[in-house]
Amino acid sequence: MIVVKSRSGELLRVEGFRIRVFEKLSLPSIGERLRAIREAGWNTFLLKADSVFLDMLTDSGVNAMSDRQLAAMITAQDAYAGGRSFYELASVVEDLMGFKYVIPVHQGRAAEHLLAKTLVREGSVVPMNYHFTTTKAHIELAGGEILEIPVREALDRRSMHPFKGDMDVAKLEEALRKLKDRIAYVRIEAVANLLGGQPVSMANIKHVRELCEKHGVPLVVDASMIDWNIYFIKEREPGYGSKSLKDILREFLSYADIVYMSARKAPSVRGGLIATNSREFYEKLVVHLPVYEGFLTYGGMSVKELAAMAVGLAEMVDESLIGSELGLISYVVEELDRKGVPVVLPPGGLGVHLDALEFLPHLPRTSYPAGSLASALYLVSGIRSMERGALSMDRDKYGREIYPDIELVRIAFPRKTYLRSHADYLIDRILWLYEHRDYVKGLHWLYEPPILRFFLGRLEDVENWGERLAEAYRRELGEY
Ligand SMILES: Cc1ncc(COP(=O)(O)O)c(C=O)c1O
């Protein structure tokens, strides 16, 4: 954002870009929405994008791209091996992130696959501030387990702690002492996706780094949404207000031995990377690249995306371009909170997060409150959000449900994509649903896949509640 002083003396934040390409949206009627969500097995992942009005499923691969990114796609050098675009990317990674070695991969989970393959063994433990679905799956597939140690405030949706993504350093120290030989690496995710997009402070990562060094364990940073994390450090952490985003990024990543990211997120392309200064880690990781991803200078990515990634990384620290979606998220969170709707506080990155257990207190966890809420929200608005609760966890090895600490519905704000009127529509429809929440009765399985079940699973609305919610909607608000 461009920040200037207004006439009244307050700060005025103005977007430092304009929109020159737009996509027409259409709003399906309530009848069409009911049909679509039934056909999708009450799973918002299985909705066709053409049945969706505002696609707020994720920020992944759907951020607006800049003119300079699109230009870079045209001038990208399309070579199988040794292409110029790779070396340009490597030089941006070195200058901006401070790492000598970079490995491109086709997306974030490919980085997680290579890391787990290289560093995780049967019986390994990976302490982390919080898990992400694909991270957990890769660590477990390699025979390891995760140990989540967020700060206490992270699981209290009302806590206004400015850095709810922080790791509990006392618990980390205890784990490092007790489990020393089993710890493959320590992982910090910044911002923490499943905690509601909450950031990690510089003080915290510095402390974690000191502990890792003391115990000789590598620190891995998942920097998929690092743009939002460094923005919050600048806004919220004492001593960082006058530092540039680039300096904050360099310092944050200087504490990591290995950093990886889904480039579908902060850099606004479709790809991923792993970076490190350790020749040893680089060599261990890179041998797997030609087997699973592609040659070292494209790693499974389109070279066009790789060239755009270099530009996207640099734009992450351009202060005039960053933060417009954070302003919208804050606006929606504050409005909903004022009206008593249970949202995760304080406003974080990534999106607006509804607490499904509080929103639908009449539903037992066995009937998947967050999944029910995400599909009900689609039904009453055409807005696609994502379940981030029990459905997003897989069962344990004995077939028992694992209920996560928090059961959220995430309404993502892809970068530079939606406007204030979209935010107002979202607020209005959430408020209507909140007033009619008793209609929502839960979901049960029709088809449950054994792994990452939330992607492909199909469910059904208990007692046909969708029909009755749609009827109430039609009575009060009409077809749209
Ligand atoms: C924090 C985090 N790590 C890893 C991933 C996986 O990245 P990808 O979807 O590109 O495979 C994601 C995806 O959303 C993420 O949010």
Ligand as a Chemical Component Dictionary entry (heavy atoms), coordinates in Angstrom:
data_LIG
# 
_chem_comp.id                   LIG 
_chem_comp.type                 NON-POLYMER 
_chem_comp.pdbx_formal_charge   0 
_chem_comp.three_letter_code    LIG 
# 
loop_
_chem_comp_atom.comp_id 
_chem_comp_atom.atom_id 
_chem_comp_atom.alt_atom_id 
_chem_comp_atom.type_symbol 
_chem_comp_atom.charge 
_chem_comp_atom.model_Cartn_x 
_chem_comp_atom.model_Cartn_y 
_chem_comp_atom.model_Cartn_z 
_chem_comp_atom.pdbx_ordinal 
LIG C1 C1 C 0 1.747  -23.407 4.518  1  
LIG C2 C2 C 0 1.639  -24.296 3.317  2  
LIG N1 N1 N 0 2.597  -25.193 3.069  3  
LIG C3 C3 C 0 2.536  -26.011 2.009  4  
LIG C4 C4 C 0 1.486  -25.957 1.131  5  
LIG C5 C5 C 0 1.422  -26.909 -0.035 6  
LIG O1 O1 O 0 1.654  -26.199 -1.210 7  
LIG P1 P1 P 0 1.038  -26.652 -2.618 8  
LIG O2 O2 O 0 -0.451 -26.506 -2.529 9  
LIG O3 O3 O 0 1.663  -25.707 -3.600 10 
LIG O4 O4 O 0 1.442  -28.048 -2.844 11 
LIG C6 C6 C 0 0.481  -25.027 1.337  12 
LIG C7 C7 C 0 -0.669 -24.948 0.425  13 
LIG O5 O5 O 0 -1.633 -24.282 0.620  14 
LIG C8 C8 C 0 0.544  -24.187 2.471  15 
LIG O6 O6 O 0 -0.415 -23.287 2.758  16 
# 
loop_
_chem_comp_bond.comp_id 
_chem_comp_bond.atom_id_1 
_chem_comp_bond.atom_id_2 
_chem_comp_bond.value_order 
_chem_comp_bond.pdbx_ordinal 
LIG C1 C2 SING 1  
LIG C2 N1 SING 2  
LIG C2 C8 DOUB 3  
LIG N1 C3 DOUB 4  
LIG C3 C4 SING 5  
LIG C4 C5 SING 6  
LIG C4 C6 DOUB 7  
LIG C5 O1 SING 8  
LIG O1 P1 SING 9  
LIG P1 O2 DOUB 10 
LIG P1 O3 SING 11 
LIG P1 O4 SING 12 
LIG C6 C7 SING 13 
LIG C6 C8 SING 14 
LIG C7 O5 DOUB 15 
LIG C8 O6 SING 16 
# 
